Amino acid sequence: MTATPKISVFILTYNHESYISDCLEGVVSQQLNCAFEVIVAEDCSSDNTLAICRDYAARYPEVIKLLETPVNLGMVKNSLRAVAACTGDYIAPCEGDDFWTDPHKLQRQVDFLEANPEYSMVAENGLVKNSVLNKEFPFNSIGERDLTIEDLLEKRQFPTASVLFRRKYLEEYKTPKYAGDTILWCFLATKGKIRYMPNISSVYRRGMQGIVLSSNKVEWAKLMEKWNIEISAILPASFDRRIFKRRNYKEYMKAFYFSAGIKDRKNAIYSIKKCFHYQPIRTAITLSKFFLKKLKTA
């Protein structure tokens, strides 16, 4: 009889044939004193990802549950079905192009949450592997500490693959229309403390996707704006929401500089109007410096 899993790992994968083996190896290599399950949500890849997943599911039938689909669902729907299939007390996400490097990652994290019921989530540091720049560096440089909602909104503090959280809180979580990891982390921060540990236990790959985002900064700013609206809606009334104005300003200013740089007048004007909406005085100062520099170099 198979033991009830204490931990559920879910893996979202699509066209990851070059990476999924590393991901699965890092998961099945975990050394645990409790039962765990691995939910692999394969999203109708056009490469050999599904074949590799099927091979691992056949080799580890008591651990791996493979979810297949005849059509591509997209990240949000694929994520929803993966999470719905999780039955453990704790959930650990790991996207198919990332992987774990520490076989004690899950045991260390579940031990912490078992001993500290006031915490809803624990996260760790990771190694960023940038294939575009051919560089590797730690995701963060801070020491062990508890993270506040303000910390989570200031910048990304840890890779998604480094996280373990309590599944019970998902019963109260209303899935946002524009799903993003930070929305879930902020929600969990309203349910308990979040502990960050500095040890590196995973690899976060950063490659061509980053290039796509950097080449479409206006759309990225719009998406961030939508995320901020959804995050704001789940936070307590006492929370200082001015941070969202700063977050929106920051992304739209990036979009302005990018659009101005490629002489995209329409998006440059749109972005700077957004900046004025969120931080009018700061925008006026920044814009003055921008045009003054233009005049000097003209």
C-alpha positions as CSV (number, residue, x, y, z in Angstrom):
1,M,0.0,0.0,0.0
2,T,1.4,3.4,-1.0
3,A,1.9,5.8,1.9
4,T,0.0,9.1,1.8
5,P,2.4,11.8,0.5
6,K,3.4,14.5,2.9
7,I,4.9,16.6,0.1
8,S,3.7,17.2,-3.4
9,V,6.1,18.5,-6.0
10,F,4.5,19.9,-9.2
11,I,6.4,20.4,-12.4
12,L,5.1,22.5,-15.3
13,T,6.8,21.6,-18.5
14,Y,6.5,22.6,-22.2
15,N,9.1,22.1,-24.9
16,H,11.8,21.4,-22.3
17,E,13.5,18.4,-23.9
18,S,16.9,19.8,-23.2
19,Y,16.2,20.5,-19.5
20,I,13.4,18.2,-18.2
21,S,15.8,15.3,-17.3
22,D,17.8,17.6,-15.0
23,C,14.6,18.7,-13.4
24,L,13.3,15.2,-12.8
25,E,16.6,13.9,-11.6
26,G,16.9,16.7,-9.0
27,V,13.4,15.8,-7.7
28,V,13.6,12.0,-7.6
29,S,17.1,12.3,-6.0
30,Q,15.6,14.0,-2.9
31,Q,16.4,12.1,0.4
32,L,13.4,12.2,2.6
33,N,12.1,10.4,5.7
34,C,8.5,10.9,4.4
35,A,6.5,9.9,1.3
36,F,6.2,12.4,-1.5
37,E,4.6,12.6,-4.9
38,V,5.6,14.3,-8.2
39,I,2.9,15.8,-10.4
40,V,4.3,16.4,-13.9
41,A,2.0,18.6,-16.0
42,E,3.2,18.2,-19.6
43,D,1.5,20.8,-21.8
44,C,1.4,19.1,-25.2
45,S,5.0,19.9,-26.2
46,S,6.1,19.8,-29.8
47,D,9.5,18.3,-29.0
48,N,10.5,15.2,-27.1
49,T,9.5,16.4,-23.6
50,L,6.5,14.1,-23.3
51,A,8.6,11.0,-24.3
52,I,11.1,11.9,-21.6
53,C,8.4,12.4,-19.0
54,R,6.8,9.1,-19.9
55,D,10.1,7.3,-19.4
56,Y,10.6,8.8,-16.0
57,A,7.0,8.0,-15.0
58,A,7.5,4.4,-16.0
59,R,10.8,4.2,-14.0
60,Y,9.2,5.8,-10.9
61,P,5.6,4.7,-11.0
62,E,5.0,5.0,-7.2
63,V,6.3,8.6,-7.2
64,I,5.6,10.3,-10.5
65,K,2.1,11.1,-11.8
66,L,2.2,12.3,-15.3
67,L,-0.6,14.6,-16.5
68,E,-0.9,14.7,-20.3
69,T,-3.1,16.8,-22.5
70,P,-4.0,16.5,-26.3
71,V,-4.0,20.3,-26.6
72,N,-1.8,23.1,-25.3
73,L,-3.5,24.6,-22.2
74,G,-1.2,27.5,-21.5
75,M,0.7,28.2,-18.2
76,V,-2.3,29.2,-16.1
77,K,-4.6,26.3,-16.9
78,N,-1.7,23.8,-16.8
79,S,-0.7,25.2,-13.4
80,L,-4.3,24.9,-12.1
81,R,-4.6,21.2,-13.0
82,A,-1.2,20.5,-11.5
83,V,-2.0,22.1,-8.2
84,A,-5.4,20.4,-8.1
85,A,-3.7,17.1,-8.4
86,C,-1.5,17.7,-5.3
87,T,-2.5,15.8,-2.2
88,G,0.4,16.5,0.2
89,D,0.4,18.8,3.2
90,Y,3.2,20.8,1.5
91,I,3.7,21.9,-2.1
92,A,7.0,22.5,-3.9
93,P,6.9,23.9,-7.4
94,C,9.7,23.4,-9.9
95,E,9.4,24.5,-13.5
96,G,10.7,22.1,-16.2
97,D,13.7,24.2,-17.2
98,D,14.9,24.6,-13.6
99,F,16.3,22.0,-11.3
100,W,17.3,21.2,-7.7
101,T,21.0,20.7,-6.8
102,D,20.6,19.8,-3.2
103,P,19.2,16.3,-2.3
104,H,18.3,17.5,1.2
105,K,16.3,20.6,0.0
106,L,12.8,19.2,0.7
107,Q,13.7,17.5,4.0
108,R,15.3,20.7,5.3
109,Q,12.3,22.8,4.4
110,V,9.6,20.4,5.6
111,D,11.5,20.1,8.9
112,F,11.5,23.8,9.3
113,L,7.7,24.2,8.6
114,E,6.9,21.2,10.8
115,A,8.8,22.8,13.7
116,N,7.4,26.3,13.0
117,P,3.6,26.3,12.5
118,E,3.5,30.1,12.4
119,Y,5.3,30.0,9.0
120,S,3.3,29.6,5.7
121,M,6.2,29.2,3.4
122,V,10.0,28.8,3.3
123,A,12.3,29.8,0.4
124,E,16.0,29.5,-0.4
125,N,18.6,31.0,-2.6
126,G,19.4,29.7,-6.0
127,L,22.0,29.9,-8.7
128,V,21.1,31.9,-11.8
129,K,22.4,30.4,-15.0
130,N,22.2,33.0,-17.7
131,S,22.7,31.2,-21.1
132,V,22.6,34.5,-23.0
133,L,25.5,36.1,-21.1
134,N,27.1,32.7,-20.3
135,K,27.3,33.7,-16.6
136,E,26.3,32.1,-13.3
137,F,25.6,34.0,-10.1
138,P,23.5,33.7,-6.9
139,F,19.9,34.9,-7.1
140,N,20.3,36.9,-3.9
141,S,23.0,38.0,-1.5
142,I,21.1,38.5,1.7
143,G,21.4,36.4,4.9
144,E,18.7,34.3,6.6
145,R,15.7,36.3,7.5
146,D,11.9,36.6,7.5
147,L,10.6,38.4,4.4
148,T,7.8,40.9,4.5
149,I,5.2,41.7,1.8
150,E,7.2,44.9,1.2
151,D,10.3,42.7,0.6
152,L,8.4,40.5,-1.9
153,L,7.2,43.5,-3.8
154,E,10.5,45.4,-3.8
155,K,12.1,42.7,-6.1
156,R,12.2,39.0,-6.6
157,Q,14.0,37.6,-3.6
158,F,14.2,33.9,-4.6
159,P,13.6,31.5,-7.5
160,T,10.3,29.7,-7.7
161,A,12.0,26.3,-7.6
162,S,13.3,27.2,-4.1
163,V,9.9,27.3,-2.4
164,L,7.9,25.0,-0.1
165,F,4.5,26.1,1.2
166,R,1.5,24.7,3.1
167,R,-1.2,23.4,0.8
168,K,-4.1,24.1,3.2
169,Y,-4.0,27.8,2.4
170,L,-4.8,27.2,-1.2
171,E,-8.4,26.5,-0.2
172,E,-8.8,30.2,0.5
173,Y,-6.8,31.4,-2.5
174,K,-8.8,32.8,-5.4
175,T,-6.8,32.1,-8.5
176,P,-6.0,35.5,-10.2
177,K,-6.8,36.2,-13.8
178,Y,-3.3,37.2,-14.5
179,A,-1.5,34.5,-12.5
180,G,2.0,35.2,-11.2
181,D,4.2,33.8,-8.5
182,T,4.5,37.0,-6.6
183,I,0.7,37.1,-6.1
184,L,0.7,33.7,-4.4
185,W,3.8,34.6,-2.3
186,C,2.0,37.8,-1.1
187,F,-1.2,35.9,-0.3
188,L,0.8,33.3,1.7
189,A,2.5,36.2,3.6
190,T,-1.0,37.2,4.8
191,K,-1.4,33.7,6.3
192,G,1.9,33.3,8.1
193,K,5.5,34.3,8.1
194,I,7.9,33.5,5.2
195,R,11.5,32.4,6.0
196,Y,14.3,32.9,3.5
197,M,17.4,30.8,3.8
198,P,20.6,31.7,1.9
199,N,21.8,28.2,1.0
200,I,21.7,27.6,-2.8
201,S,19.6,24.5,-3.6
202,S,18.4,25.1,-7.1
203,V,19.3,26.4,-10.5
204,Y,17.2,29.0,-12.3
205,R,17.8,29.2,-16.0
206,R,17.5,32.5,-17.7
207,G,17.7,32.5,-21.4
208,M,15.7,33.5,-24.5
209,Q,12.6,34.2,-22.5
210,G,14.3,37.1,-20.9
211,I,15.2,38.5,-24.3
212,V,11.6,38.4,-25.4
213,L,10.5,40.3,-22.3
214,S,13.2,42.9,-22.7
215,S,12.1,43.5,-26.3
216,N,8.5,44.2,-25.3
217,K,8.8,46.3,-22.2
218,V,5.5,48.1,-22.8
219,E,3.5,44.8,-22.7
220,W,5.5,43.7,-19.7
221,A,4.7,47.0,-17.9
222,K,1.0,46.4,-18.6
223,L,1.1,42.9,-17.2
224,M,2.9,44.1,-14.1
225,E,0.2,46.8,-13.7
226,K,-2.5,44.0,-13.8
227,W,-0.5,41.9,-11.3
228,N,-0.3,44.9,-8.9
229,I,-4.0,45.4,-9.0
230,E,-4.6,41.7,-8.1
231,I,-2.0,41.8,-5.4
232,S,-3.5,44.9,-3.9
233,A,-6.9,43.2,-3.8
234,I,-5.7,40.4,-1.5
235,L,-3.8,42.5,1.0
236,P,-5.2,43.9,4.2
237,A,-6.8,47.4,4.2
238,S,-4.0,48.7,6.5
239,F,-1.3,47.9,3.9
240,D,0.4,51.0,2.4
241,R,-0.4,50.7,-1.3
242,R,1.9,53.5,-2.4
243,I,4.4,50.8,-3.2
244,F,2.2,49.8,-6.2
245,K,2.5,53.3,-7.7
246,R,6.3,53.0,-7.4
247,R,6.3,49.6,-9.0
248,N,4.1,50.7,-11.9
249,Y,6.2,53.9,-12.4
250,K,9.4,51.8,-12.5
251,E,8.2,49.5,-15.2
252,Y,6.6,52.2,-17.3
253,M,9.7,54.3,-17.1
254,K,11.7,51.3,-18.4
255,A,9.2,51.0,-21.2
256,F,9.6,54.7,-22.0
257,Y,13.3,54.6,-22.3
258,F,13.2,51.5,-24.4
259,S,10.5,52.9,-26.7
260,A,12.3,56.2,-27.0
261,G,15.5,54.4,-27.8
262,I,13.9,52.6,-30.8
263,K,12.0,55.7,-31.8
264,D,8.6,54.2,-31.0
265,R,6.8,57.5,-30.4
266,K,3.4,56.0,-29.7
267,N,4.6,53.7,-27.0
268,A,7.0,56.3,-25.6
269,I,4.1,58.7,-25.1
270,Y,1.8,56.0,-23.7
271,S,4.5,55.0,-21.2
272,I,5.3,58.5,-20.0
273,K,1.6,59.3,-19.5
274,K,1.4,56.3,-17.3
275,C,4.5,57.5,-15.4
276,F,2.8,60.9,-14.8
277,H,-0.3,59.1,-13.5
278,Y,1.6,57.1,-10.9
279,Q,4.5,59.5,-10.0
280,P,3.9,63.0,-11.5
281,I,6.7,64.9,-9.7
282,R,9.3,62.2,-10.1
283,T,8.3,61.8,-13.8
284,A,8.7,65.5,-14.5
285,I,12.2,65.5,-13.0
286,T,13.2,62.4,-14.9
287,L,11.8,63.7,-18.1
288,S,13.6,67.0,-17.7
289,K,16.9,65.3,-17.2
290,F,16.2,63.1,-20.2
291,F,15.6,66.0,-22.6
292,L,18.4,68.0,-21.2
293,K,20.8,65.1,-22.0
294,K,19.3,65.0,-25.5
295,L,20.0,68.7,-26.0
296,K,23.6,68.4,-24.8
297,T,24.3,65.5,-27.2
298,A,22.4,67.0,-30.1
